[in-house]
């Protein structure tokens, strides 16, 4: 079976996010001072072949832990659906 995974990788809340801070600071320049606390991460979409959803989720989690996210500085979350 083929599954689609949608993965979000974000910097840990305890760490500084310079890109997010720059965007937050720029919001007042474009007339949106009420927007604050921007955090910028990555969104990854991939397809995986697996026998069932649990197996697909395990493979996606392994990919996240081993390659897609640096767990020292980032957290990740994902959803897996049948493609």
Buried (B, 14 or more C-beta within 10 A) or exposed (E): EEBBBBBBBBBBEEEEBEEBBEBBEEBEEEEEEEEEEBBBBEEBEBEBEBEEEEBBBBBBBEBBEEEBBEEEEBBBEBEBEEE
